[in-house]
């Protein structure tokens, strides 16, 4: 992958505002290059539908051809960036932004569901590793941004799971999910 992260703007947000595109992009980021056929098998879709969404992702700069693995008629795709950020949301893009965020939230929920389902089959040394916890704090916007920056700094100190690379012995991919969200639906005390 050439760049670390892409920051969404109104144009690129439009290209990613589809649940299937969010899922395809995440699979390419997590597992490395793939073909439309292989992705379609993983997603339970037709190759034609997957190809269409890959072309849309390519049009908006999220994926590109992976020429190193191409052979014959197979077209391989890879993610261009390791992650996605949104710095500011244009009010005219709120609809696309909501679609994108709901797709991301659904993907995160599916990951948690898979992890919970795997609990009984985890190796012994991984049986009690991880958490599904929450904490509520009373913060202002600046403190909220500072908290997020500090948590990101801690996460960035740890080894990244790179698709296709040899993992050090005894390690497993660990997904860190972090939601830092203000709460506006309750009475302030």
C-alpha positions in Angstrom: 0.0 0.0 0.0 1.3 3.4 -0.9 -0.3 5.7 1.5 -1.3 5.2 5.2 -4.7 7.0 5.3 -7.1 8.8 3.1 -9.2 11.7 4.5 -12.7 11.7 3.0 -14.0 14.8 1.3 -17.5 15.2 -0.2 -16.4 13.6 -3.5 -14.6 10.5 -2.0 -17.3 10.1 0.6 -19.8 9.7 -2.2 -17.7 6.8 -3.5 -17.6 5.0 -0.2 -21.2 5.6 1.0 -22.3 2.1 0.3 -22.2 -0.8 2.9 -20.8 -3.3 0.4 -18.0 -0.9 -0.7 -17.0 -0.4 3.0 -16.9 -4.2 3.5 -14.9 -4.8 0.3 -12.4 -2.2 1.2 -12.0 -3.6 4.7 -11.4 -7.1 3.3 -8.7 -5.8 0.9 -7.1 -3.9 3.8 -7.3 -6.8 6.2 -6.5 -9.7 3.9 -4.5 -8.1 1.1 -5.1 -8.2 -2.7 -7.9 -10.2 -4.2 -10.0 -10.8 -7.3 -13.7 -9.9 -7.7 -14.4 -13.7 -7.8 -12.6 -14.4 -4.5 -14.3 -11.4 -2.8 -17.7 -12.4 -4.2 -17.2 -15.9 -2.7 -16.4 -14.4 0.7 -19.3 -12.0 0.6 -21.9 -14.4 -0.9 -22.4 -12.2 -3.9 -22.1 -12.5 -7.7 -18.7 -11.6 -9.3 -20.5 -9.0 -11.4 -21.8 -7.1 -8.4 -18.4 -7.3 -6.7 -16.7 -6.1 -9.9 -19.0 -3.2 -10.2 -18.3 -2.0 -6.6 -14.5 -2.6 -7.1 -14.7 -0.3 -10.2 -16.5 2.3 -8.2 -13.9 2.1 -5.4 -11.2 2.5 -8.1 -12.9 5.5 -9.6 -12.8 7.3 -6.3 -9.2 6.3 -5.5 -9.7 3.6 -2.8 -8.5 0.6 -4.7 -6.2 0.0 -7.7 -4.9 -2.9 -9.8 -2.4 -5.2 -8.2 -0.2 -6.0 -11.1 2.3 -8.3 -9.1 -0.4 -11.0 -8.7 -2.1 -10.6 -12.1 -2.0 -13.7 -14.2 -4.0 -14.3 -17.4 -7.5 -12.9 -17.3 -7.6 -12.5 -13.6 -7.8 -8.9 -12.4 -6.4 -8.4 -8.9 -7.2 -5.4 -6.7 -5.6 -3.9 -3.7 -6.4 -1.2 -1.2 -4.5 2.1 -1.8 -4.7 3.2 1.8 -4.5 1.5 5.2 -7.3 3.5 6.8 -9.9 6.2 6.3 -10.5 9.4 8.3 -13.0 12.1 8.1 -11.7 15.5 9.3 -14.8 17.7 8.6 -18.2 16.9 7.2 -19.7 19.2 4.6 -23.4 19.8 5.6 -24.3 18.9 2.0 -22.7 15.5 2.5 -24.5 14.4 5.7 -26.6 11.9 3.9 -23.5 10.1 2.4 -21.7 10.5 5.7 -24.6 8.8 7.6 -24.6 5.9 5.1 -20.9 5.5 5.5 -20.9 5.6 9.3 -23.8 3.1 9.5 -21.8 0.7 7.2 -18.7 1.1 9.4 -20.8 0.6 12.6 -22.4 -2.6 11.1 -18.9 -3.9 10.2 -17.7 -3.2 13.7 -20.7 -4.9 15.2 -20.1 -8.0 12.9 -16.5 -8.2 14.1 -17.7 -8.1 17.8 -20.3 -10.8 17.0 -17.6 -13.0 15.4 -15.3 -12.6 18.3 -18.0 -13.5 20.8 -18.9 -16.6 18.7 -15.3 -17.7 18.7 -14.9 -17.5 22.5 -15.5 -21.3 23.1 -12.9 -22.3 20.5 -10.1 -19.9 21.4 -6.7 -21.4 22.2 -6.2 -21.5 26.0 -3.6 -18.6 26.1 -6.2 -16.4 24.3 -9.2 -17.5 26.3 -9.4 -14.4 28.5 -7.7 -11.8 26.4 -9.5 -8.7 25.3 -12.5 -6.7 26.5 -15.8 -5.3 25.5 -16.1 -2.4 27.9 -17.2 1.2 28.1 -16.4 4.2 30.2 -18.4 7.5 30.4 -16.6 10.7 31.2 -17.7 14.3 31.4 -15.6 16.2 28.8 -15.6 19.3 26.7 -14.8 19.2 22.9 -11.0 20.0 23.5 -10.7 17.3 26.2 -12.5 14.8 23.9 -10.1 15.6 21.0 -7.1 15.2 23.5 -8.4 11.8 24.7 -8.8 10.6 21.2 -5.3 11.8 20.3 -3.7 10.0 23.3 -5.5 6.8 22.6 -4.5 6.8 19.0 -0.9 7.5 20.1 -1.0 4.4 22.3 -2.4 2.2 19.6 0.1 3.4 17.0 3.0 2.2 19.3 2.0 -1.4 18.6 3.0 -3.6 15.6 0.7 -3.3 12.6 -0.9 -6.4 11.0 0.2 -6.3 7.4 -1.6 -8.6 4.9 0.7 -11.2 3.4 3.6 -10.6 5.9 4.9 -13.3 8.3 3.6 -12.7 11.8 5.9 -13.1 14.7 5.5 -16.4 16.5 2.8 -16.4 19.2 1.0 -13.4 17.7 -2.5 -13.1 16.3 -4.3 -10.2 14.6 -6.0 -8.1 17.2 -8.6 -5.6 16.1 -8.9 -2.5 18.2 -12.2 -0.8 18.0 -12.6 2.6 19.5 -15.7 4.8 19.6 -15.4 8.2 21.1 -18.8 9.8 20.8 -20.6 12.7 22.6 -24.0 11.8 24.1 -26.7 14.3 23.4 -29.8 12.3 24.2 -29.9 12.7 27.9 -30.6 15.5 30.4 -27.4 17.2 31.6 -27.0 17.3 35.4 
